[in-house]
Amino acid sequence: MHALTPDFLTAFGMTALAAWTVSWVMWILGRQYWRQGMSQAVLSTVLLGFAYIFFALQSKLGMIELQVTSKTLITAATAAFTIALQRFRQSTDWKRDSITIIAPLLASSILAIISLSADTGMFNRTQTVVTVLQTAYALSVLFRMRANTPGLGWVLVTVATCVQIVSLVPLVFSSHRPSPSFGNDAPIGALLAMWGVSLMLFLNLVVTFIGFLIMLRDRQTALERHKALLDPLTQLPNRAALVRDMTKALDAAARSERPLSVMIMDIDHFKRFNDKFGHLAGDQVIQLVARILQQQSRERDVVSRYGGEEFVLVLPNTDPHEAQNMAIRLCNAIRNTPLKLASGKELHITVSVGVHAGVPPQGVGWEPLIEAADAAMYHAKRKGRDRVEISVTP
């Protein structure tokens, strides 16, 4: 036996134990993410553990049935992990997922029927091609999800997937696989390739699935941070988010010398709604106005709840005339959308709007713009409500 021959029974056996350990750790730490791909990821690790056990037995017993079973399990495990990535993306397409599982398994079965009786080496090479294609598809899913996947987890999983492809490609050109006579028959290149695969299996297993768990936790952290910047009643950005977004818009407008408009909107006679119909009806009024503002605003606008019955809109690249027209349109939309209570009573809502518009000077803070728009809004209140008043930067 060649000195370079790995002890496959030990190598694959230890990797199988690592796979089952990782699956247990993922189940313990990731149960709250069960419907976000964790169930498929755990299944994938369990299947890999069984596949590596069959690999270990094949290296000692040389039974072709063990080889076919191990490769089939790896095919199923790779498909399960690809579906886990799709679930992470919150993408549920049963037809696509069925194809992800059935197509490679069917290909493996056909290859086994056609190749095994005539050429075992051909089966080994073509089966490796199937695994490489599966892994490449998983890599494409990873790249599609990058824009919405923050943190280190995605990097770990992607690097591990790339390493897996690189490690498997040499096996496409080699017919030799672990068997009782492997050390005597295999050339040096095949021995080195199997050394690489043995090492890759262990490292890739740990990095991939721990990376997937990190991906889930990073996204949960990002969602919690996002929720902290939302108003719970309207799901609009709250005051903290407004200050952040308004500061960015203000700096951009000052640098580019483009107009920026700020709009403050206050629901007229809101206290009367609360006193006459109750605070739950008042909440419904606020929610209705919030929905209208979201529907009627542009994608680049910032719509937020400033507090109580007040809303603030930040309108980038919007001159005074455009801002006034938009404010009038919003007033009309709110006036023409009554709120129907459970009792059948319809509440007609109006708002008073103050707008401050102009090109902000360099170094100005957000507070003066809010103060100017607020003063314009109170001017609209004094002039009878349900109207728009505007102030313009000199």
C-alpha positions in Angstrom: 0.0 0.0 0.0 1.2 3.5 -0.9 2.4 5.7 2.0 0.1 8.5 0.8 -3.0 6.4 1.1 -5.4 8.0 3.6 -7.1 5.9 6.3 -10.6 6.3 4.7 -12.4 4.3 7.4 -11.2 6.8 10.0 -11.4 9.9 7.8 -15.0 9.3 6.6 -16.1 7.9 10.0 -14.9 11.0 11.8 -16.5 13.2 9.2 -19.8 11.3 9.7 -19.6 11.9 13.4 -18.9 15.6 12.7 -21.9 15.8 10.5 -24.2 14.4 13.1 -22.7 16.6 15.8 -23.2 19.7 13.6 -26.8 18.7 12.9 -27.5 18.4 16.6 -25.9 21.8 17.3 -27.9 23.4 14.5 -31.1 21.9 15.8 -30.4 23.1 19.4 -29.3 26.7 18.3 -31.6 27.1 15.3 -35.0 25.8 16.3 -36.5 29.2 16.0 -35.5 29.3 12.3 -37.1 25.9 11.5 -39.3 27.3 8.8 -36.5 29.6 7.4 -34.5 26.7 6.0 -33.1 25.2 9.2 -35.1 22.0 8.9 -33.7 21.3 5.4 -30.2 22.2 6.5 -30.4 19.8 9.5 -31.7 17.1 7.1 -28.8 17.7 4.8 -26.2 17.2 7.5 -27.9 14.0 8.7 -27.9 12.6 5.2 -24.2 13.6 4.7 -23.4 11.7 7.9 -24.9 8.5 6.6 -23.2 9.1 3.2 -19.8 9.3 4.8 -20.5 6.1 6.9 -21.2 4.3 3.6 -18.1 5.8 2.1 -16.0 4.5 5.0 -17.5 1.0 4.7 -16.9 1.0 0.9 -13.2 1.8 1.4 -12.9 -1.5 3.4 -15.5 -3.8 1.9 -15.5 -2.7 -1.7 -19.2 -3.3 -2.2 -20.6 -1.4 -5.2 -24.0 -1.1 -3.4 -22.4 1.0 -0.7 -20.8 3.3 -3.2 -24.1 3.9 -5.0 -25.9 4.4 -1.7 -23.3 7.0 -0.5 -23.5 9.0 -3.7 -27.3 8.9 -3.7 -27.3 10.3 -0.2 -24.8 13.0 -1.1 -27.1 14.0 -4.0 -30.1 14.2 -1.7 -28.1 16.1 0.9 -26.9 18.7 -1.7 -30.5 19.1 -2.9 -31.8 19.6 0.7 -29.2 22.3 1.4 -30.1 24.1 -1.9 -33.8 24.1 -0.8 -32.6 25.4 2.6 -31.1 28.4 0.9 -34.3 29.0 -1.0 -36.3 28.9 2.2 -33.8 31.4 3.7 -34.7 33.6 0.8 -38.4 33.1 1.8 -39.0 31.6 -1.6 -41.4 28.7 -1.6 -41.9 27.1 -5.1 -42.8 23.5 -4.7 -42.4 22.7 -8.4 -38.8 24.1 -8.4 -38.0 22.4 -5.2 -39.3 19.1 -6.5 -37.1 19.4 -9.6 -34.2 20.3 -7.3 -34.6 16.9 -5.6 -35.9 14.6 -8.3 -33.7 15.7 -11.3 -30.3 14.8 -9.7 -31.6 11.7 -8.1 -33.1 10.5 -11.4 -29.8 11.3 -13.1 -27.9 9.3 -10.5 -30.2 6.3 -10.9 -29.9 6.4 -14.7 -26.1 6.6 -14.5 -26.0 3.7 -12.1 -28.1 1.5 -14.4 -26.2 2.4 -17.5 -22.6 2.6 -16.2 -22.1 0.3 -13.3 -22.4 -3.0 -15.3 -20.0 -1.8 -17.9 -17.6 0.8 -16.4 -17.5 1.7 -12.7 -15.0 4.4 -13.4 -17.4 6.1 -15.8 -20.1 6.1 -13.1 -17.8 7.7 -10.6 -16.8 10.5 -13.0 -20.3 11.2 -14.3 -21.7 11.1 -10.8 -19.1 13.7 -9.7 -20.3 15.9 -12.6 -23.9 15.7 -11.2 -22.6 16.8 -7.7 -20.6 19.6 -9.2 -23.6 20.9 -11.1 -25.8 20.7 -8.0 -23.2 22.6 -6.0 -22.9 25.2 -8.8 -26.7 25.7 -8.7 -26.5 26.2 -4.9 -23.8 28.8 -5.5 -26.0 30.6 -8.0 -28.7 30.8 -5.3 -26.2 32.2 -2.9 -25.2 34.9 -5.4 -28.9 35.9 -6.0 -29.5 36.4 -2.3 -26.4 38.4 -1.6 -28.0 41.9 -1.8 -30.4 41.0 1.1 -28.0 38.9 3.2 -25.9 40.9 5.5 -23.0 39.7 7.6 -20.2 37.1 7.6 -22.4 34.0 7.3 -23.0 34.4 3.6 -19.3 34.8 3.0 -18.5 31.6 4.9 -21.1 29.6 3.1 -20.1 30.9 -0.3 -16.4 30.3 0.2 -17.1 26.8 1.4 -19.3 26.1 -1.6 -16.6 27.4 -4.0 -13.9 25.3 -2.3 -16.2 22.2 -2.6 -16.5 22.8 -6.4 -12.7 23.2 -6.8 -12.1 20.1 -4.7 -14.5 18.0 -6.7 -13.5 19.0 -10.2 -10.3 16.9 -10.2 -12.4 13.8 -9.5 -14.3 14.3 -12.7 -11.1 13.2 -14.5 -10.2 10.3 -12.2 -12.0 6.9 -12.1 -10.4 5.9 -8.8 -12.4 5.9 -5.6 -11.8 4.5 -2.1 -11.7 0.7 -2.1 -9.7 -2.1 -0.5 -7.2 -2.0 -3.4 -7.1 1.8 -3.7 -3.6 2.2 -2.3 -2.1 -0.3 -4.7 -3.9 0.7 -7.9 -4.4 4.5 -7.7 -1.8 6.8 -9.2 -0.2 9.6 -7.1 -2.6 12.2 -8.6 -5.7 10.2 -7.5 -4.2 9.8 -4.0 -3.6 13.5 -3.6 -7.1 14.3 -4.9 -8.7 11.9 -2.4 -6.5 13.5 0.4 -7.9 16.9 -0.7 -11.5 15.6 -0.8 -11.2 14.0 2.7 -9.9 17.3 4.2 -12.5 19.3 2.3 -15.4 17.2 3.5 -14.6 17.9 7.1 -13.8 21.6 6.8 -16.6 22.3 4.3 -19.2 20.6 6.5 -18.4 22.7 9.5 -17.9 26.0 7.7 -21.0 25.6 5.5 -23.6 24.8 8.1 -22.2 27.0 10.9 -22.1 29.8 8.3 -25.8 29.1 7.5 -26.7 29.4 11.1 -24.8 32.7 11.3 -26.7 33.9 8.2 -30.0 33.3 10.0 -28.8 35.0 13.1 -27.4 38.0 11.3 -30.7 38.4 9.4 -32.6 38.2 12.7 -30.4 40.9 14.2 -30.9 43.1 11.1 -34.7 42.6 11.3 -34.7 43.6 15.0 -32.7 46.7 14.3 -35.1 47.6 11.5 -38.2 47.0 13.7 -36.6 49.4 16.3 -36.8 52.1 13.7 -40.5 51.5 12.9 -43.6 53.0 14.6 -45.6 50.0 15.9 -49.0 51.5 15.1 -48.4 52.5 11.5 -45.2 50.5 10.6 -43.9 53.8 9.2 -40.3 55.0 10.1 -40.4 56.5 13.6 -38.7 59.7 14.7 -35.3 58.2 15.1 -35.4 56.8 11.6 -36.7 60.2 10.3 -33.7 62.0 11.8 -31.3 59.5 10.2 -32.9 59.6 6.8 -33.5 63.3 6.8 -29.9 64.0 7.7 -28.8 61.9 4.8 -31.2 63.7 2.4 -30.2 67.1 3.7 -26.5 66.4 3.2 -27.1 65.1 -0.3 -29.2 68.1 -1.3 -26.7 70.6 0.1 -23.8 68.9 -1.8 -25.7 68.7 -5.1 -27.4 72.1 -4.6 -30.8 70.5 -5.3 -34.1 71.5 -3.6 -35.3 69.6 -0.6 -38.9 69.9 0.7 -40.1 69.0 4.2 -43.8 68.5 4.9 -45.5 68.3 8.3 -49.0 67.1 8.4 -51.4 67.2 11.4 -54.8 65.5 11.6 -57.5 68.2 12.2 -59.6 67.9 15.4 -57.9 64.6 16.3 -58.8 65.0 20.0 -62.5 65.1 19.1 -62.2 61.7 17.4 -60.6 60.2 20.5 -63.1 61.9 22.9 -66.2 61.0 20.9 -65.4 57.6 19.4 -62.6 56.3 21.6 -58.9 55.8 21.3 -59.2 52.7 19.1 -61.0 54.8 16.5 -58.3 57.4 16.9 -55.7 54.7 16.1 -57.7 53.7 13.0 -57.7 57.3 11.9 -53.9 57.4 12.2 -53.5 54.1 10.4 -55.7 55.2 7.5 -53.7 58.4 7.0 -50.5 56.4 7.1 -51.7 54.0 4.4 -52.8 56.9 2.2 -49.4 58.6 2.6 -47.6 55.4 1.7 -49.8 54.8 -1.3 -49.6 58.4 -2.6 -45.9 59.1 -2.0 -43.0 58.4 -4.4 -40.4 55.7 -3.9 -37.7 58.3 -3.1 -39.8 60.1 -0.4 -39.4 59.5 3.3 -42.8 59.1 5.1 -42.7 58.9 8.9 -44.8 59.3 11.9 -43.4 62.2 13.9 -45.5 61.7 17.0 -49.1 61.7 18.0 -51.2 62.7 15.1 -48.3 64.3 13.2 -46.6 63.0 10.1 -43.4 64.2 8.4 -42.6 63.7 4.7 -39.1 64.4 3.3 -39.2 65.0 -0.4 -35.7 64.9 -2.1 -35.2 66.9 -5.3 -38.6 68.6 -5.0 -39.0 72.3 -5.6 -41.6 74.5 -3.8 -44.2 74.2 -6.6 -43.9 70.4 -6.8 -44.1 70.1 -3.0 -47.2 72.3 -2.8 -49.0 70.3 -5.5 -48.1 67.0 -3.8 -49.4 68.4 -0.4 -52.7 69.4 -2.0 -53.0 66.0 -3.6 -52.5 64.3 -0.3 -55.0 66.5 1.4 -57.6 65.7 -1.3 -56.9 62.0 -1.0 -57.4 62.0 2.8 -60.5 64.1 2.6 -62.0 61.8 0.0 -61.3 58.6 2.0 -63.7 58.4 4.9 -63.0 55.9 7.7 -65.9 53.4 8.2 -66.2 52.2 11.9 -67.5 48.9 13.0 -70.7 50.6 14.0 -71.3 51.8 10.4 -70.4 55.4 11.2 -68.2 57.2 8.7 -65.5 59.6 9.9 -64.4 62.2 7.5 -60.8 63.2 8.0 -58.9 66.4 7.0 -55.4 67.5 7.6 -53.4 70.7 7.8 -50.1 70.7 6.1 -47.0 72.9 6.4 -44.3 72.8 3.8 -40.8 74.2 3.8 -38.9 74.0 0.5 -35.7 75.2 -1.0 -32.0 74.4 -1.5 -30.5 73.9 2.0 -27.2 75.6 2.7 -24.1 73.6 3.6 -23.9 72.7 7.3 -27.5 73.3 8.2 -29.1 70.8 10.6 -32.5 69.1 10.2 -34.1 71.1 13.1 -34.5 74.4 11.3 -36.3 72.7 8.4 -38.7 71.0 10.8 -39.3 74.3 12.7 -40.1 76.1 9.4 -42.5 73.4 8.2 -44.1 73.3 11.6 -44.7 77.0 11.7 -46.3 76.8 8.2 -48.5 74.0 9.5 -49.7 76.1 12.4 -50.4 78.9 10.0 -52.6 76.6 8.1 -54.4 75.7 11.3 -55.0 79.3 12.1 -56.4 80.0 8.6 -59.1 77.4 9.0 -57.5 73.9 8.7 -57.8 71.5 5.8 -55.3 73.5 3.8 -51.6 73.8 2.8 -49.3 76.6 3.7 -45.7 76.8 2.4 -42.5 78.6 3.4 -39.6 78.9 1.1 -35.9 79.2 1.8 -34.8 82.7 0.7 
